[in-house]
């Protein structure tokens, strides 16, 4: 049986952090592209895309910070699992811990892609631009 319960609280960090982990980020997306996915929905304060430090290419995940924890919660419950505009992928969101990692809401079923899977990864960040 599927243990994912998209509407109910599933994580101790829910409501306590304003930063979400975003996975399955397209290789062509940069910080501005990720921030633009939330245009007309919420104000994004900051985006970090994790990149391979040798190649400089995105490794497929990052972090999105919103104005407050309530906004992050609303984005998580509204968009997680839904299609990403301009992509053939869906939003894969989770709660970020204060250490920049992912706070797992459900038990892992393998295939996790923490920094252990990317020994050459590094964090590069860029502030978003308000237009």
Residue, then its C-alpha position, 0 to 999 in steps of 0.5 A: x500500500x502507498x504510504x504517501x499522504x500528500x495532504x497530511x502532516x508527514x514530517x516533523x519539519x513541516x511548518x518549521x522551515x521555509x526551504x524545500x528540497x526539489x528533485x528531478x531538476x532538468x539539466x537545462x534548468x538554472x536558478x532562475x528557471x527553477x524560481x520561475x516555476x513558482x511565478x504567480x504562486x509564491x515569492x521565492x527568496x532564494x534558489x540553490x542548484x547543486x552542481x558537479x564541481x568538476x563539470x559545473x553541470x546540475x546534478x538534478x536537485x536543489x533547494x528553494x527558499x520561500x518567504x515563510x514556512x506557511x508559504x513553503x507548506x502551501x507549495x509542498x501540499x499544492x505542487x508535490x507530484x504535479x507536472x512541472x510547466x515546460x517539462x515532462x517531469x513532476x514536482x518532487x518536493x520534500x522538506x529541507x533540513x537546516x543543514x541543507x539536506x533533505x528531511x525524509x518524510x517517508x521511509x526510503x525505498x532506495x535510490x536516494x541521491x544524497x551527496x554520497x551519490x555525487x562525490x564531486x557535487x557542490x552548492x552554487x547559489x544565485x539570488x532570484x531577481x524580482x521583476 
